[in-house]
Amino acid sequence: MPSLHNLAAPAKLNLFLHITGRRDDGYHLLQSVFVLIDWADTLHIDTRVDGQLHRHDLGPALPADDLCLRAARLLQKESGTTQGADIRIDKQVPWGAGMGGGSSDAATVLLALNQLWGLHWRRDRLAELAIQLGADVPFFIHGHNAWVEGIGEQIMPIALPIEVIDTPLAVLKPPVAVPTQAIFASPHLSRDTEAATILLFLAAPKCFGRNDLQAPAEHYSSQISQALEIMQRRFGNSRMTGSGSAVFSWLEAPAANQSFTPTDVSLDDPTWAGRLCRILGRHPLFDVLT
């Protein structure tokens, strides 16, 4: 049976995230820059001839019907294939972090099964399907760092300056998992940030803008405020990614040559997660799964 092993599903960070309005149907309008990072889950996928879909957790147990299974089921239905799959996941990216781990896993499943099932759909067609699974999934399908607008469906590849790509980031995830719906419903959320441009962002990419979801997330959990304060003291800058709860800091020399774990910021607590990350130029599977 055809199989693909050691498939990377990288996480993402939002370098900034502005909420510029709200549509009549309740969906929020945003602007953001999404970047792929080298903190990743690893998937192993084998086809089945009986049409069944099964997920096997090689690390922490995931919800019974997660995005990976939903992605496989959706592609199976839309394509009409009679094939199935065994999906094994080594989960490393923390959930409830605003890092898109589940969305990235789902995108990798779609990309892999598109090849394994012999569908050979174009990337754009997969992305159109992926929006049904969540706003972040099409970004991972496209596989480029991107300027993102609308409700997350308008994705424009962006070439980041080399000094941005070469600067590592420390990422710290407190124990709390933040429900995205609660943050977008928060009375502390600003929804009227003035629209920006790519040129304005590129003029100062490491310090441009803010994350409009950060204030409501801090009201949701003091752990996010704690993480931001810790990273600000340690590195001189900090910002939350997505709807939280992970925060990140840019590192400059000589800190750029250091490793990073929660104990490096005096958190000897196994419920906190953190590591030093690099921005990827594009998705590791971009040339493999097309």
PyMOL commands that set and color helices and strands:
alter all, ss='L'
color gray80, all
select helices_A, chain A and resi 67-79+101-116+123-130+137-142+162-165+180-184+198-203+214-220+222-235+255-257+262-265
alter helices_A, ss='H'
color red, helices_A
select strands_A, chain A and resi 3-22+28-48+53-57+84-90+146-149+154-157+169-173+239-240+247-250+273-277
alter strands_A, ss='S'
color yellow, strands_A
deselect
rebuild
show_as cartoon
